[in-house]
Amino acid sequence: MDLQKFLAAPTDKMSSREIAQLTGKEHQHVLRDCDKLNENYIKLDLSTIGQTSYKDSANRDQRKFLLTKMQTMDLMTGYNIELRESSQRF
């Protein structure tokens, strides 16, 4: 899914797999970044990114995250999360 379409669409989640595809990153790196983002969310007492799974081509369960629009923007912009969250969430 295109990021602009995602932000305008009524859907409210984007998967870490979609983000990997959009950014050209390996999914394992996006997973790592989501884990780090969740650490910051916990420190700030915010909702963490939801985790689920999918079946890979070998029919094995693999993890993925489902991010809200705000979480997607936090991940993709690379902002300082503490500063951004303290100034924009009320």
Secondary structure, DSSP 4 states (H G I P E B T S, - for coil): --HHHHHHSS---EEHHHHHHHHT--HHHHHHHHHHHHHHHHHTT-PPPEEEEEE-TTS-EEEEEEE-HHHHHHHHH---HHHHHHHH--
